[in-house]
Amino acid sequence: MKKILLCTMLALLLATNVRGQDSTRLKRIEFVLGASLGLSLVDYVGFDLLKVGHNAPAGYIPPVWYRFFQGAVQAAVTYFLYKAFGIKSAIALNLMWWTWLDDWGFYGWANLLNPPYPWVDRATAYIPDDLYGASWTPVGLVRKNSQYIRSNTLIAQAVIGLSISMAILW
């Protein structure tokens, strides 16, 4: 699982540096993938700073204002993409977020950076193989509130979201 996360992060980083004939299309793809990586990094750093600041145990749930902060950052990045590259870029970025790709990126950053405790690191940053809850994703919305989503379903959903986003941008 960790190898998959690291490979995905590496592929996204490499994809943001691709140059070619159609520079507008590639630039749009670069910015959207970079924005997705950036949003997951903001989540990783922000969550861990809060966790350290509150000397929080495992299973820490950040305060509501933090979620509003994340939403404001995402709205600002979405607006920038919309103004710079059009509505397709804004839709693609938010589709990647909605399908759990940015959350997958959170785990990828933890595995890539591997900071010391109490930050989330390789020893603790794994997507459980048993069950995981993500009620705001497409699969989560069609399930009952008490049901969890298996990790392989979330990963498949994220890959599908990335694929559809790339098709939108193409």
N, C-alpha and C positions, 0 to 999 in steps of 0.2 A: 504494500500500500504506500509506504514512504517513497519507494522508487517511482511509483506512478506520479505522486505529487511533485517530486523533484523534476521528473521529466516534463511534466506539464508546465511547471514554472519556467524551465529552460526553453521549452518550445515557444512559449508566449514571449519571453524576453528576446529570443532570436527573431521571432516574427515581427517584432516592433522595429527591427533594424533592416528589414528587407527593402531594397530599392529596385526599381525596374522602369519599364517603358511608361506605364500609366502612373505617373507620380501622384496625381490627385487621388486616385483610388487607393494606392498603397499608403499614401499619407493619411487618408481617412482611416484605414485599417490600423496603421501604426498608432494613431492617436486614441482610437477606441480601445485597442488592446492595452496600451499604456495607461489609459484612464482606469481600466478595470484592475490592472496590477496596482496602480496607485491607490484606488479605493480600498483594496484588500490590505495594502500596507498601512494606510491610515487606520483601518479597523484594528489591525494587529498591534500597532504602536499605541493607539489610544486605549484599547482594552487593557493592555498590559500596564500602561502608566496608571490607569485607574486601579487596577488590581494591586499594584505595588503601593500606591498611595493609601489604599484602604487596608493594607496588610491582609488581603482577602484569601480565604482558603480555596481549595479546588471547588468548582461548581459555582463560582462567583457570577452573579447576575448584575450587570452594570445598571446605574440609575436611568430613569426615563430621559433625563436631559441629554444623556450621552447619545441615545438613539435619535433625538432631535438634532443634535450636532451632526451625526452621521448623515441624516437626511438632508441637512443644509449643505454639507459638503457635496453630496451626490447631486443635489439640485444645481449647485453652482457649476460642477463639472459638466452636467448634462446641458445646461444653458450654454456653456462655452462651446461644447461640441456642436450644438444646434446652430449657433451663430457662425462658427468657423466652417462647418462641413454639411449642415443641413439636418433635416429631421431624421433621415435614415441613421445617422451616427448616434443621435440621441436615443432612438429606439433600440438600436443594437446594444448599446451600453447597458441600458436598463433591462433588456431581455437577458443579458448575461448575468446581471445581478439577481434578477427574479428567479432564474433557473439554478441558483446556488453556486455559480462559478466563482463569485467573489468570496464566498465563504470557504470554498475549496482552496482559493488563493491564500486565505488566512492560515490554513494548515501548511501550505507550501512555504510561506514566509517563515513560519516557526521552524520548519525543517531546514530551510536554506540558511537562516541566520544563526540558529542554534545558540541563543544567548544563555547566560547563567540563570539559575533560579533567582527570583520567583517568576520570571517571564515564562510564557509558554515556549517550550523548546522540544527538541527531537524526542526526548524521553516521555513527554506528555502530549505532544501534538500528533494525535492519530485520529482518524475517523473510525469510531467503533464499528466492528463488523456486525454486531448484533442489531441494535435499533438506534435510531436517531430521530429527533423531532425537528421539523422545519415546516410549520403549518402555513407559512406565507408563500411557499413555492407552488407551482402548478399542481404537482402531485399532492402536496399537502392540502390544497384547497378542495380536492375531490375526496379526501378522506375525512372521517369523523375526527373531532377534536381529540379524542382519547387515543387515537391510533398513531403509531409512530411509523416512520419511513425507514426502510433498510438503507444502509450506507451505499450499497451497490446501485440502488434505485436513484439515490441523490446524485451519485457520480454519473450515471447514465443520463439523468436529466440535465446535468451541467454540460456534458459533452453535446447533447442535442441542442441545448441553448446556444452554445458556442458555434455549432455548425449553422444553425439558422441565422445567427447574428452575422456570420461571415457571408452567408448567401445574401442577406439584406444589403451588406456593404459592397458586395461585388457588383 
